[in-house]
Amino acid sequence: MTTMQYAGPIAVVTIGIEPGEMLLETIREALKKHSIKNGVVVSGIGTLKS
């Protein structure tokens, strides 16, 4: 997982999820890393497999 945080009028965090990483667990890890309590997923690009 890679994350980048941008400062500005609103806070934006991008999350890069690598193949083989679990989607929900990785998002939760990023939320914890950046102390995010509330947010919204604006977009997602890629594919998922079970």
ZATI-943161 format. One line per field, with one value per residue: residue in three letters; chain; residue number from 1; x, y, z of N, C-alpha, C, O, CB in turn. Coordinates in steps of 0.1 Angstrom, whole numbers, plus 5000, padded with zeros to 4 digits. Glycine has a CB too. Example, Ala and Ser with C-alpha at 12.3 -4.5 7.8 and 13.67 -1.06 7.14 Angstrom:
BEGIN
r [ala_ser]
c [A_A]
k [1_2]
nX [5132_5128]
nY [4943_4978]
nZ [5078_5071]
caX [5123_5137]
caY [4955_4989]
caZ [5078_5071]
cX [5132_5129]
cY [4967_5000]
cZ [5078_5079]
oX [5142_5134]
oY [4967_5011]
oZ [5085_5080]
cbX [5113_5141]
cbY [4955_4994]
cbZ [5090_5057]
% end
This chain:
BEGIN
r [met_thr_thr_met_gln_tyr_ala_gly_pro_ile_ala_val_val_thr_ile_gly_ile_glu_pro_gly_glu_met_leu_leu_glu_thr_ile_arg_glu_ala_leu_lys_lys_his_ser_ile_lys_asn_gly_val_val_val_ser_gly_ile_gly_thr_leu_lys_ser]
c [A_A_A_A_A_A_A_A_A_A_A_A_A_A_A_A_A_A_A_A_A_A_A_A_A_A_A_A_A_A_A_A_A_A_A_A_A_A_A_A_A_A_A_A_A_A_A_A_A_A]
k [1_2_3_4_5_6_7_8_9_10_11_12_13_14_15_16_17_18_19_20_21_22_23_24_25_26_27_28_29_30_31_32_33_34_35_36_37_38_39_40_41_42_43_44_45_46_47_48_49_50]
nX [5008_5005_5004_4994_4993_4976_4977_4955_4926_4908_4914_4931_4936_4953_4952_4971_4967_4982_4984_4970_4967_4944_4913_4894_4907_4931_4922_4912_4936_4949_4932_4936_4963_4964_4948_4920_4886_4862_4851_4851_4849_4860_4867_4875_4899_4905_4906_4889_4893_4881]
nY [4988_5022_5055_5090_5122_5152_5187_5214_5234_5214_5182_5156_5122_5099_5064_5037_5005_4974_4945_4916_4926_4930_4946_4960_4958_4971_4997_5004_5003_5025_5046_5045_5051_5078_5090_5093_5100_5104_5103_5100_5079_5088_5079_5049_5028_4999_4963_4937_4905_4874]
nZ [5000_4992_5002_4998_5010_5006_5012_5016_5008_5014_5028_5011_5005_4988_4979_4970_4960_4960_4938_4951_4977_5003_4998_5016_5041_5036_5030_5056_5070_5059_5067_5095_5096_5087_5105_5100_5104_5091_5058_5021_4993_4963_4937_4920_4904_4886_4890_4906_4923_4934]
caX [5000_5012_4995_4999_4983_4977_4972_4948_4913_4903_4924_4929_4945_4952_4956_4975_4966_4989_4978_4972_4963_4929_4908_4888_4917_4941_4916_4912_4950_4952_4924_4942_4976_4962_4938_4908_4874_4851_4856_4843_4856_4856_4867_4884_4902_4912_4898_4889_4890_4878]
caY [5000_5035_5066_5103_5132_5166_5198_5225_5238_5202_5172_5145_5111_5088_5051_5028_4992_4965_4932_4906_4932_4930_4960_4966_4959_4982_5010_5006_5006_5039_5054_5046_5058_5092_5094_5097_5095_5105_5105_5095_5074_5096_5070_5037_5023_4986_4952_4929_4891_4867]
caZ [5000_4992_5004_4997_5016_5000_5020_5008_5014_5019_5029_5002_5006_4977_4984_4960_4965_4951_4935_4962_4990_5006_4996_5028_5052_5032_5033_5070_5075_5055_5076_5107_5094_5085_5116_5093_5110_5082_5044_5010_4982_4951_4926_4921_4891_4887_4890_4919_4921_4947]
cX [5009_5001_5002_4989_4986_4970_4965_4935_4906_4914_4920_4940_4943_4958_4959_4975_4972_4982_4981_4968_4948_4924_4903_4899_4928_4935_4915_4925_4953_4944_4931_4955_4975_4952_4925_4896_4862_4857_4846_4853_4851_4857_4876_4886_4909_4902_4899_4887_4888_4889]
cY [5012_5045_5080_5112_5145_5176_5208_5228_5226_5191_5160_5135_5102_5075_5043_5014_4982_4952_4923_4912_4932_4944_4966_4968_4970_4995_5013_5010_5021_5049_5056_5053_5073_5098_5100_5091_5095_5108_5099_5090_5081_5087_5058_5031_5009_4975_4944_4914_4885_4857]
cZ [5000_4994_5002_5002_5010_5010_5011_5015_5020_5019_5019_5004_4995_4983_4971_4966_4955_4949_4947_4976_4991_5006_5009_5039_5048_5034_5048_5076_5071_5064_5089_5106_5093_5095_5109_5100_5101_5068_5034_5000_4970_4939_4928_4907_4893_4887_4903_4915_4934_4951]
oX [5019_4990_5014_4977_4998_4960_4970_4934_4899_4923_4909_4951_4931_4968_4951_4983_4968_4973_4992_4966_4941_4929_4909_4899_4932_4942_4918_4927_4959_4950_4931_4959_4983_4947_4920_4895_4854_4867_4836_4863_4840_4848_4884_4877_4918_4890_4909_4880_4894_4888]
oY [5013_5044_5081_5111_5150_5173_5211_5226_5227_5192_5156_5138_5097_5076_5041_5011_4982_4948_4922_4905_4933_4953_4977_4978_4976_5004_5025_5018_5028_5059_5067_5061_5080_5109_5110_5079_5086_5115_5094_5095_5079_5088_5058_5030_5008_4977_4945_4911_4889_4850]
oZ [5007_4989_5005_4999_5009_5015_5000_5027_5030_5011_5018_5005_4993_4990_4963_4975_4943_4957_4952_4986_4981_5013_5013_5046_5057_5038_5052_5084_5079_5067_5094_5115_5098_5094_5114_5101_5102_5067_5037_4998_4966_4930_4938_4898_4901_4883_4910_4905_4944_4961]
cbX [4990_5020_4988_5003_4985_4970_4983_4945_4904_4890_4925_4929_4944_4959_4946_4989_4951_5003_4983_4986_4969_4926_4896_4877_4925_4945_4901_4907_4960_4948_4910_4945_4983_4957_4945_4908_4871_4841_4869_4834_4855_4865_4873_4877_4912_4920_4901_4878_4901_4865]
cbY [5000_5038_5066_5107_5132_5166_5204_5220_5245_5196_5166_5151_5104_5093_5044_5031_4988_4962_4926_4901_4947_4922_4959_4958_4945_4980_5010_4993_4996_5041_5049_5031_5052_5095_5105_5094_5104_5117_5099_5107_5058_5108_5078_5026_5033_4986_4942_4933_4884_4860]
cbZ [5012_4979_5018_4982_5032_4986_5029_4993_5004_5011_5043_4987_5020_4964_4993_4954_4968_4957_4922_4963_4990_5019_4987_5033_5053_5017_5027_5077_5068_5040_5077_5113_5081_5071_5125_5078_5122_5085_5043_5004_4981_4950_4913_4929_4883_4900_4878_4929_4913_4947]
% end
